[in-house]
């Protein structure tokens, strides 16, 4: 049995142009606010706070929360953060993991022809990234993005981490980006 899940968010797939446009606008807002890298400076913002007045992003946020609840399997308190991955072909993510949370996931907005490779103790696996695909699994699992073929433009995903650890005052670590999962 897998310890990860994938979901197809049909609203993202059907409205890809809207989500791509919104992510482009959000990237500009993020970088105009002295955040030069929307991926590695994820502790300094939450993509869903920045986009809170966007109806499309609200529906995405809501669907991510539904998938988080399905994956966790109960309604215990949980918190999430979210950020924008916005990369050219030569900038795709190398091996990394997400310590400090229990779960990590992402939604493919404009993933180009890429796959995400995961290193698992039992068996490595790959996820072919398609618009609207949501992945969620263990945070400590090493993973990287690999282009299937060269691409022009920007590869866009929205990533998120989830924790169920209570009473962690992340502000001490200058993490101002966590919000409740409902």
C-alpha positions as CSV (number, residue, x, y, z in Angstrom):
1,X,0.0,0.0,0.0
2,X,1.3,3.5,-0.9
3,X,1.9,6.1,1.8
4,X,1.2,8.8,-0.8
5,X,-1.8,9.8,-2.9
6,X,-2.5,11.6,-6.1
7,X,-5.7,13.4,-7.1
8,X,-6.8,15.0,-10.3
9,X,-8.1,18.5,-9.7
10,X,-10.3,18.9,-12.8
11,X,-11.0,22.6,-12.0
12,X,-7.2,23.3,-12.4
13,X,-7.0,21.2,-15.6
14,X,-10.1,22.8,-17.1
15,X,-9.1,26.4,-16.2
16,X,-5.3,26.1,-16.7
17,X,-5.0,29.5,-18.4
18,X,-6.7,31.3,-15.4
19,X,-4.4,29.5,-12.9
20,X,-1.2,30.2,-15.0
21,X,-2.2,33.9,-15.3
22,X,-2.8,34.1,-11.5
23,X,0.5,32.4,-10.8
24,X,2.3,34.8,-13.1
25,X,0.7,37.8,-11.3
26,X,1.5,36.3,-7.9
27,X,5.1,35.7,-8.8
28,X,5.4,39.4,-9.7
29,X,3.9,40.4,-6.4
30,X,6.2,38.1,-4.5
31,X,9.3,39.3,-6.2
32,X,8.3,42.9,-6.0
33,X,8.3,42.5,-2.2
34,X,12.0,41.7,-1.8
35,X,11.5,38.0,-2.2
36,X,13.8,37.1,-5.1
37,X,13.1,33.3,-5.1
38,X,9.5,32.2,-4.6
39,X,10.6,28.6,-3.9
40,X,13.5,28.9,-1.5
41,X,12.1,31.9,0.4
42,X,8.8,30.0,1.1
43,X,9.1,30.8,4.9
44,X,8.4,34.5,4.2
45,X,4.9,34.2,2.7
46,X,2.0,31.9,2.1
47,X,0.7,31.8,-1.4
48,X,-2.9,31.4,-0.2
49,X,-2.7,34.5,2.0
50,X,-1.4,36.5,-0.9
51,X,-4.1,35.3,-3.2
52,X,-6.9,35.3,-0.6
53,X,-9.2,37.5,-2.7
54,X,-8.9,35.3,-5.8
55,X,-11.9,33.1,-6.4
56,X,-9.8,30.6,-8.5
57,X,-7.1,30.4,-5.8
58,X,-9.8,30.0,-3.1
59,X,-11.2,27.0,-4.9
60,X,-7.7,25.5,-5.3
61,X,-7.0,26.1,-1.5
62,X,-10.3,24.5,-0.6
63,X,-9.6,21.4,-2.8
64,X,-6.1,21.1,-1.4
65,X,-7.6,21.1,2.1
66,X,-10.0,18.3,1.1
67,X,-7.2,16.2,-0.3
68,X,-5.1,16.9,2.9
69,X,-8.0,15.7,5.1
70,X,-8.4,12.5,2.9
71,X,-4.7,11.8,3.2
72,X,-4.5,12.4,6.9
73,X,-7.6,10.3,7.4
74,X,-9.1,12.3,10.4
75,X,-10.0,15.8,11.5
76,X,-7.3,16.4,14.1
77,X,-5.8,19.9,14.1
78,X,-3.5,20.5,11.2
79,X,-1.7,23.5,9.6
80,X,-0.4,24.1,6.2
81,X,1.9,26.5,4.3
82,X,2.0,27.0,0.6
83,X,4.4,28.6,-1.9
84,X,5.0,29.0,-5.6
85,X,7.5,27.0,-7.6
86,X,8.3,29.1,-10.7
87,X,11.3,27.7,-12.7
88,X,12.8,27.7,-16.2
89,X,14.1,24.4,-17.7
90,X,17.6,24.8,-16.1
91,X,16.2,25.7,-12.7
92,X,14.1,22.7,-11.9
93,X,14.4,21.3,-8.4
94,X,17.2,18.9,-7.5
95,X,17.2,16.4,-4.6
96,X,15.6,17.8,-1.5
97,X,13.0,17.0,1.2
98,X,10.8,18.9,3.6
99,X,11.8,18.4,7.2
100,X,9.7,20.2,9.9
101,X,6.4,18.8,8.7
102,X,4.7,15.4,8.3
103,X,3.4,15.8,4.8
104,X,4.5,17.5,1.6
105,X,2.5,18.0,-1.6
106,X,2.2,20.0,-4.8
107,X,-0.3,20.8,-7.5
108,X,0.8,21.0,-11.1
109,X,-0.4,24.2,-12.7
110,X,1.8,24.4,-15.8
111,X,4.3,21.5,-15.2
112,X,5.6,21.3,-18.7
113,X,6.9,17.8,-19.7
114,X,8.3,16.9,-16.3
115,X,8.2,14.1,-13.7
116,X,9.0,14.1,-10.0
117,X,11.2,11.2,-8.8
118,X,10.9,10.1,-5.2
119,X,13.5,8.0,-3.3
120,X,11.7,5.6,-1.1
121,X,13.4,3.0,1.2
122,X,11.2,0.2,-0.3
123,X,10.9,1.3,-3.9
124,X,11.6,4.5,-5.8
125,X,8.7,5.9,-7.8
126,X,7.9,8.6,-10.4
127,X,5.0,10.9,-10.8
128,X,4.3,12.2,-14.3
129,X,3.2,15.8,-13.8
130,X,0.1,16.9,-15.6
131,X,-2.0,20.1,-15.1
132,X,-4.3,19.6,-12.1
133,X,-2.4,16.7,-10.6
134,X,-2.1,16.9,-6.8
135,X,0.5,14.8,-5.0
136,X,0.7,14.4,-1.2
137,X,3.1,12.1,0.7
138,X,5.7,12.0,3.5
139,X,7.7,15.2,3.9
140,X,11.0,13.5,4.6
141,X,11.0,11.7,1.3
142,X,13.8,12.9,-1.0
143,X,12.5,14.0,-4.4
144,X,13.6,16.0,-7.5
145,X,12.0,17.2,-10.7
146,X,13.3,16.0,-14.0
147,X,12.4,17.3,-17.4
148,X,11.1,14.6,-19.8
149,X,12.0,17.0,-22.6
150,X,13.4,20.4,-23.0
151,X,10.9,23.2,-22.5
152,X,10.6,27.0,-23.0
153,X,8.8,29.2,-20.5
154,X,8.1,28.6,-16.9
155,X,7.3,25.4,-15.0
156,X,4.7,26.3,-12.4
157,X,3.5,24.3,-9.4
158,X,2.1,25.3,-6.0
159,X,3.7,23.3,-3.2
160,X,2.6,22.9,0.4
161,X,3.7,21.3,3.6
162,X,1.3,20.1,6.4
163,X,2.0,19.6,10.1
164,X,-0.1,18.1,12.8
165,X,2.3,19.1,15.6
166,X,0.5,21.3,18.1
167,X,1.9,24.3,19.9
168,X,4.8,24.8,17.7
169,X,5.5,28.5,17.7
170,X,7.1,28.8,14.3
171,X,7.5,32.6,14.5
172,X,10.6,31.9,16.6
173,X,12.1,30.3,13.5
174,X,10.8,33.2,11.4
175,X,8.2,31.1,9.7
176,X,5.2,33.4,9.3
177,X,3.5,31.3,6.7
178,X,1.4,28.6,8.5
179,X,-2.4,28.6,8.5
180,X,-5.1,26.2,9.8
181,X,-6.4,23.3,7.7
182,X,-10.2,23.0,8.1
